[in-house]
Amino acid sequence: MTLLDMMNGPIWILWAAAVLCAALAVTFLSGRGSWLIAGYNTSSKKEKEKYDEKKLCRVMGWGMAVIAILTLIMAAGCQVLPAAFADLYGAVVLIDCLVMIVLGNTICKK
């Protein structure tokens, strides 16, 4: 059983998600997406001063790049990848999000 057999919706939604994740990754890696980071954009100026904004954007950008690459692999290979790849995808995205949270709260502080 392949991913395509398991999918319920159209494949273009997966491609759109991959493009969106890639666009977010580029935005963050360019250092311009800090207003998209939940929690950071709503914090006070005093709280924002505790973080290195460029480093925070870089961490979020690399995390989004991992998700974008995995989503692109899933979209491009949905006809040949086994259905178990969806489980692997979910696990890697979860671990990636946890790593982004930990790094954002440790190495991104001034």
N, C-alpha and C positions, 0 to 999 in steps of 0.2 A: 504494500500500500504506500503510495507516494503522498506528498503534501497536497498535490492538486486533487487527489481523491478525497482528502479529508476537508478541504476548504468548502465553505458554504457560500461565500460571496465572490464577487468578481475580482480578478487578479489586479485590476488597475488600482484598487484600494491599497494593496500592498506596495505597489510602485509609488503611489502618492505618499504613503507613509515613509518610504525610503528617501524620497526627494525632500520631504519636510525635515526629516532627521539630518540629512546632509546639509540642508540650508541652515539649520540651527547650529550644526557643528562649525560651519564656516563663519557664521556670525560670532559665535563664542570665541573661536580661535583668532579672529581678527581683533578681539578685545572690545567689541561694541555691544555685546548682548547682556550686559549686567542687569538691565531693567527687566529681562526675561527670567531671571533667577528668583524663584519663589523664596520669600523670606528675606532675601537681601534687598529687593526692591521696596519692601514695605518697612524696613528698619529705619531707625532715626539716623541722623547724620553722625551722632556720637557713636552709635553701634557700627555704622559703615566704616568709620575710621579705624576700627580694629582689624579690618580685612584688607588684604592686597587685592584690589579689584582685577588687575591684569592676571594675576595668578589664579584667582577664582574663575575667571572666564576661561583661562587655558584648561583648567581641570575639567570644567563642565564641557568644554569643546571636545576634548579627547574622549570623554565619556560618551558624548553624543555621536562622535565619529565611530566608536565601536558599535553602537546600536545601529547606525546608518549602514555600516558595512555588513553586519549580520542580516539586516532587513533586505539589503540589495542581494545578498547571496540567496536568501530565502525566495525573493521574487524571481530571480533569474533561474534558479534551479528547482522550482516547485514541481516540475515534471519528473525530475530524476531523484531528488532527495527523499529519503524515507520519512514517514510520518513522525518518527521519533525525533527528527530534527526540531520539531516544534517544542518538545520538552527541553532539549538542549538550549534552544533559543531563549526560552523563558528563564532557565536557570542562569544563563550568562548575563541576560539583561538585569536580573535581580542582583546578581553579584556586582555587576558594573554600577548599578545605582547605589548600592551600599558603599562601594569603594569611593564613588564621587562624594557621598555624604561625609565619609570619614576624612578624606583628603581636604574637602572644603572646610571642615571644622578644625583641621590640624595645621597642615602646611600653608594654608592660605591666610592664616592669622599673622599679623605683623609682630 
